[in-house]
Amino acid sequence: MCMSKRMVRGEVFISLRKVSFGWPLAATKVLDGVELELGRGFYGLVGENGAGKSTLLSVLAGELEVEGQVLCSGSVVRVPQESVA
């Protein structure tokens, strides 16, 4: 679930405002000043390995503490990926 259950405006379901996150002991932030607004629906997230896709999904699901604001008007669920041997 989102870190803040405050309603966001209009048709926006999720809003990230100046969201930053870095792993402990990492030299750089994985997310730095991210601004994002999404309406209700289904979305895909594509990017290179190590680009921060899983981290962003963990932020949206409220699994990580971040700088900035994560607002939503409902629940966000992240299904962890499983390795296929």
ChimeraX attribute file (.defattr): number of C-alpha atoms within 10 A of each C-alpha:
attribute: neighborCount
match mode: 1-to-1
recipient: residues
	/A:1	18
	/A:2	22
	/A:3	17
	/A:4	13
	/A:5	13
	/A:6	12
	/A:7	14
	/A:8	15
	/A:9	11
	/A:10	7
	/A:11	11
	/A:12	16
	/A:13	19
	/A:14	22
	/A:15	23
	/A:16	19
	/A:17	15
	/A:18	16
	/A:19	20
	/A:20	20
	/A:21	21
	/A:22	16
	/A:23	12
	/A:24	8
	/A:25	6
	/A:26	8
	/A:27	8
	/A:28	11
	/A:29	13
	/A:30	16
	/A:31	20
	/A:32	14
	/A:33	14
	/A:34	15
	/A:35	14
	/A:36	13
	/A:37	14
	/A:38	14
	/A:39	14
	/A:40	11
	/A:41	6
	/A:42	6
	/A:43	8
	/A:44	4
	/A:45	8
	/A:46	8
	/A:47	8
	/A:48	7
	/A:49	8
	/A:50	9
	/A:51	12
	/A:52	15
	/A:53	16
	/A:54	15
	/A:55	18
	/A:56	20
	/A:57	18
	/A:58	20
	/A:59	24
	/A:60	23
	/A:61	18
	/A:62	19
	/A:63	15
	/A:64	14
	/A:65	14
	/A:66	16
	/A:67	14
	/A:68	16
	/A:69	17
	/A:70	24
	/A:71	22
	/A:72	25
	/A:73	20
	/A:74	15
	/A:75	13
	/A:76	16
	/A:77	12
	/A:78	14
	/A:79	8
	/A:80	9
	/A:81	7
	/A:82	6
	/A:83	5
	/A:84	4
	/A:85	3
